[in-house]
């Protein structure tokens, strides 16, 4: 059947940002980070789910305000995207982004580590 499940995005990644993203002109840094994450969707999905993606495959269907596990997307105030940029961040041109893909049983340290490796270390 189908179910509506939010995962851990509020607890783990709702305020994903670097210092540069929170400064004036930080919006460009947010987009740069998202573009880096777009290049490694599978690596992120694997870290965002302790079952290696099995739980997320059931949850990330593209329905019920989730993105499809098979497609990376981002958008402003888009609750059905992989990465959501809050409307206020778009208005202010600085702030943070939300990665909406981690499963509810994700290890927050693994999620954070994967994001840091991608957007800060280029790995």
C-alpha positions as CSV (number, residue, x, y, z in Angstrom):
1,X,0.0,0.0,0.0
2,X,0.9,3.7,0.0
3,X,1.8,5.7,3.1
4,X,2.8,9.2,3.9
5,X,6.1,9.4,5.8
6,X,8.3,12.4,6.2
7,X,11.6,10.8,7.3
8,X,14.1,12.7,9.4
9,X,14.6,15.9,7.3
10,X,13.5,18.3,10.1
11,X,15.8,16.6,12.7
12,X,18.9,16.1,10.5
13,X,19.1,18.3,7.4
14,X,16.6,21.1,7.6
15,X,19.3,23.6,8.2
16,X,22.1,22.2,6.0
17,X,24.3,25.2,5.2
18,X,27.8,26.5,5.4
19,X,28.9,29.9,6.7
20,X,29.2,31.1,3.1
21,X,25.6,30.1,2.4
22,X,24.3,32.2,5.3
23,X,26.2,35.3,4.2
24,X,24.9,37.9,1.6
25,X,25.2,36.3,-1.8
26,X,25.1,32.9,-0.3
27,X,22.4,31.7,-2.6
28,X,25.0,31.0,-5.3
29,X,26.8,28.7,-2.8
30,X,23.5,26.9,-2.1
31,X,23.1,26.2,-5.8
32,X,26.7,25.1,-6.1
33,X,26.2,22.6,-3.3
34,X,23.0,21.3,-4.8
35,X,24.7,20.8,-8.1
36,X,27.5,18.8,-6.4
37,X,24.9,16.6,-4.7
38,X,23.1,16.2,-8.0
39,X,26.3,14.4,-9.3
40,X,26.2,11.8,-6.5
41,X,22.5,10.7,-6.0
42,X,23.2,7.1,-5.4
43,X,26.0,7.7,-2.8
44,X,23.6,9.9,-0.8
45,X,20.7,7.5,-1.0
46,X,22.9,4.7,0.3
47,X,24.0,6.7,3.3
48,X,20.5,8.1,3.9
49,X,19.0,4.6,4.6
50,X,20.6,1.9,6.8
51,X,19.0,-0.8,4.6
52,X,21.1,0.4,1.6
53,X,18.2,2.2,0.0
54,X,15.5,-0.5,0.4
55,X,13.4,1.6,2.8
56,X,13.8,4.7,0.7
57,X,12.8,2.8,-2.4
58,X,9.4,2.2,-0.8
59,X,9.1,5.8,0.5
60,X,10.5,7.9,-2.3
61,X,7.9,7.2,-4.9
62,X,7.3,10.7,-6.3
63,X,3.9,10.8,-4.5
64,X,2.8,12.2,-1.1
65,X,5.3,15.1,-1.2
66,X,8.3,12.9,-2.0
67,X,10.7,12.9,-4.9
68,X,11.2,9.8,-6.9
69,X,14.3,7.8,-5.7
70,X,15.3,7.5,-9.4
71,X,15.3,11.3,-10.1
72,X,17.2,14.1,-8.5
73,X,15.3,17.4,-8.4
74,X,15.4,20.7,-6.5
75,X,13.2,23.7,-6.3
76,X,12.0,26.7,-4.3
77,X,9.3,25.8,-1.8
78,X,8.9,22.5,-3.7
79,X,7.8,19.8,-1.2
80,X,8.0,17.1,-3.9
81,X,11.7,17.8,-4.8
82,X,14.8,15.9,-3.5
83,X,16.2,19.2,-2.3
84,X,13.9,22.0,-1.2
85,X,15.0,25.6,-1.0
86,X,12.7,27.5,1.4
87,X,10.9,30.5,-0.1
88,X,12.4,32.8,2.5
89,X,15.9,31.7,1.4
90,X,15.0,32.5,-2.2
91,X,13.8,35.9,-1.1
92,X,16.8,36.7,1.1
93,X,19.3,35.1,-1.4
94,X,21.1,33.4,1.6
95,X,20.3,30.7,4.1
96,X,20.0,26.9,3.9
97,X,18.5,24.1,1.9
98,X,16.6,20.9,2.9
99,X,17.5,17.5,1.7
100,X,14.2,15.6,1.9
101,X,15.5,12.1,1.1
102,X,16.9,10.7,4.4
103,X,14.8,7.8,5.8
104,X,13.3,8.1,9.3
105,X,15.8,5.5,10.5
106,X,18.8,7.2,9.0
107,X,22.0,7.6,11.0
108,X,22.2,11.4,11.3
109,X,26.0,11.2,11.5
110,X,26.2,9.2,8.3
111,X,23.8,11.7,6.5
112,X,25.8,14.7,7.7
113,X,29.1,13.0,6.8
114,X,27.9,12.3,3.2
115,X,26.7,15.8,2.7
116,X,30.0,17.3,4.1
117,X,32.0,15.0,1.9
118,X,30.1,16.1,-1.2
119,X,29.7,19.8,-0.7
120,X,32.8,20.7,1.4
121,X,35.4,18.1,0.4
122,X,34.3,17.4,-3.1
123,X,34.3,13.7,-2.6
